[in-house]
Amino acid sequence: MKKVLIIGATGTIGSAVRETLLNETDNQLTLFARSASRLKAGERETVIAGDVTNDRDLDQAIAGQDVVFVASSGALGRFANKIVAAMDRNDVARLLFITSMGIYDEIPASIGASGNLSHNSMLKSYREAADIVEGSDLNYTVIRPGWFTGGPVDYEITKKGEPFGGHDVSISSIADFVKNAVADDNYYSHDSVGLNSK
């Protein structure tokens, strides 16, 4: 059993990861969200309302965790700086951080080059966050999913520097990858991985 903090617990990916970890593991979950009133804690869950840019809120949430999973949107570079610093302060090493496909210009033109950083300024904050996480001393895995879809668990993994295999991936596939990375601290450790449907 591990203690897992989900930052962004009310979002699409945070909610899917929460459900998967509750149904398929015995992990204890801490759900961290600005709008925590939307969350009802089950017996293996704790809910914390907080702001990811507030050091005191982050310290309260991160202290004593085994794994921190981040699925947020907004000023991701700023968020990454705050989270990495809080994890260092609290001696928590394992970080799983959702960014986006395209931040390394790894999308082949055949599947949509507009999903690349050089064609899409929205990806800059995702790349900034990835650079901060990869530059840290944490045991990180950067996760770069394709566009979210419904459907079963069915995905392939590409590594940084490899062309992305497709432009979408099911939400359940992302949650499955996170479940595996929570279970094994060496699973794609110190790596940046793309996830797309097979």
C-alpha positions in Angstrom: 0.0 0.0 0.0 1.2 3.5 -0.9 0.1 7.0 0.0 -0.7 8.9 -3.2 -1.4 12.5 -3.6 -3.5 13.6 -6.6 -3.1 17.2 -7.5 -5.9 18.2 -9.8 -8.3 15.6 -8.4 -11.4 17.2 -9.8 -10.2 17.2 -13.4 -10.8 14.5 -16.1 -7.5 12.7 -15.6 -7.3 13.2 -11.9 -10.8 11.7 -11.5 -9.9 8.7 -13.7 -6.7 8.0 -11.8 -8.6 8.3 -8.5 -11.2 5.8 -9.7 -8.6 3.3 -11.0 -6.4 3.5 -7.9 -9.5 3.0 -5.6 -10.8 0.1 -7.7 -7.6 -1.7 -8.5 -5.2 -1.1 -5.6 -5.2 -0.7 -1.8 -3.5 2.7 -1.9 -4.5 5.5 0.4 -5.3 8.7 -1.6 -5.1 12.4 -0.8 -7.2 14.5 -3.1 -5.9 18.1 -3.5 -8.0 20.6 -5.4 -8.9 24.2 -5.3 -12.6 23.3 -5.4 -12.4 20.4 -2.9 -16.1 20.9 -1.9 -16.9 19.0 -5.1 -15.1 15.9 -3.7 -16.6 13.4 -1.3 -13.9 11.3 0.4 -14.3 7.5 0.6 -12.8 5.4 3.4 -9.3 5.4 1.8 -9.3 9.0 0.9 -8.5 12.4 2.4 -9.6 15.7 0.8 -7.5 18.8 1.1 -8.6 22.2 -0.3 -5.7 24.2 -1.4 -3.8 26.3 -3.9 -0.9 24.8 -5.7 1.0 28.1 -5.6 0.7 28.2 -1.8 3.7 26.6 0.0 1.8 25.9 3.2 -1.1 24.2 1.3 1.4 22.1 -0.6 3.5 21.2 2.4 0.3 20.0 4.2 -0.7 17.8 1.2 2.8 16.4 0.3 4.1 15.6 3.8 4.2 11.8 4.3 3.2 10.9 0.7 4.9 8.2 -1.3 3.9 9.4 -4.7 2.7 12.8 -6.1 0.6 12.7 -9.2 -0.1 16.0 -11.0 -2.8 16.6 -13.6 -3.3 20.3 -13.6 -3.8 23.1 -16.2 -2.9 26.7 -16.2 0.6 28.2 -15.3 2.2 24.7 -15.3 5.8 26.0 -15.2 5.0 28.0 -12.0 3.1 25.0 -10.6 6.0 22.6 -11.3 8.5 24.9 -9.6 6.3 25.0 -6.5 5.6 21.3 -6.4 9.3 20.3 -6.9 10.3 22.6 -4.1 7.7 21.3 -1.8 8.6 17.7 -2.5 12.3 18.5 -1.8 11.3 20.2 1.5 9.2 17.2 2.5 11.6 14.4 1.3 9.1 13.0 -1.1 10.8 11.7 -4.3 8.3 10.1 -6.7 6.6 12.5 -9.1 4.3 11.7 -12.0 3.5 14.8 -14.0 1.0 15.1 -16.9 2.1 17.4 -19.7 1.1 17.0 -23.4 2.2 15.4 -26.6 4.0 17.8 -28.9 6.3 19.5 -26.4 9.4 18.1 -28.1 8.1 18.5 -31.7 7.7 14.7 -31.7 4.4 14.6 -33.6 4.9 13.4 -37.2 3.2 15.6 -39.8 1.1 12.6 -40.9 -0.8 12.7 -37.6 -0.9 16.4 -37.0 2.2 18.6 -36.7 0.0 21.4 -35.3 0.2 19.4 -32.1 3.9 20.4 -31.9 5.5 23.2 -29.8 6.8 25.0 -32.9 3.2 25.2 -34.2 1.2 25.7 -31.0 2.1 28.3 -28.4 -0.3 26.7 -25.9 2.2 24.0 -25.4 4.9 26.3 -24.1 3.7 26.0 -20.4 3.7 22.2 -20.8 7.2 22.2 -22.1 8.3 24.6 -19.3 6.9 22.3 -16.7 8.5 19.2 -18.2 11.9 21.0 -18.3 11.6 21.9 -14.6 10.6 18.4 -13.6 13.4 16.8 -15.7 15.9 19.2 -14.2 14.9 18.2 -10.6 16.6 15.6 -8.4 13.3 13.8 -8.0 12.4 10.3 -9.2 10.1 11.7 -11.9 8.1 10.4 -14.9 6.8 13.0 -17.3 3.6 11.7 -19.0 2.7 13.1 -22.5 -0.7 11.8 -23.5 -2.4 12.3 -26.8 -5.9 13.9 -27.0 -8.2 12.3 -24.4 -10.9 9.8 -25.7 -13.2 7.3 -24.1 -12.7 3.6 -24.6 -10.8 0.6 -23.1 -7.2 0.3 -21.9 -5.2 0.0 -25.1 -2.1 2.1 -25.6 1.5 2.2 -26.6 4.4 4.0 -25.0 7.0 6.1 -26.8 10.1 7.6 -25.2 11.5 11.1 -25.5 13.2 11.4 -28.8 10.9 8.9 -30.5 8.1 9.9 -32.9 4.7 9.9 -31.3 2.6 7.0 -32.5 -0.9 8.5 -32.7 -2.8 11.6 -31.8 -5.2 10.2 -29.2 -5.4 7.9 -26.1 -8.2 6.8 -23.9 -8.5 8.2 -20.4 -8.6 4.7 -19.0 -5.2 4.1 -20.7 -3.6 7.1 -19.0 -5.0 5.9 -15.6 -3.6 2.4 -16.2 -0.1 3.8 -16.9 -0.3 5.9 -13.8 -1.4 2.9 -11.7 1.7 1.0 -13.0 4.0 3.9 -12.2 2.6 4.3 -8.7 3.1 0.6 -8.1 6.8 0.5 -9.3 9.1 3.4 -8.5 11.4 2.3 -11.3 8.6 2.2 -14.0 9.9 4.7 -16.6 11.8 6.5 -13.9 13.7 9.6 -15.0 11.9 9.4 -18.3 9.4 11.3 -20.4 6.9 9.1 -22.1 4.2 9.6 -24.8 1.0 7.6 -24.6 -1.2 7.0 -27.6 -3.8 4.4 -28.7 -2.4 1.4 -30.5 
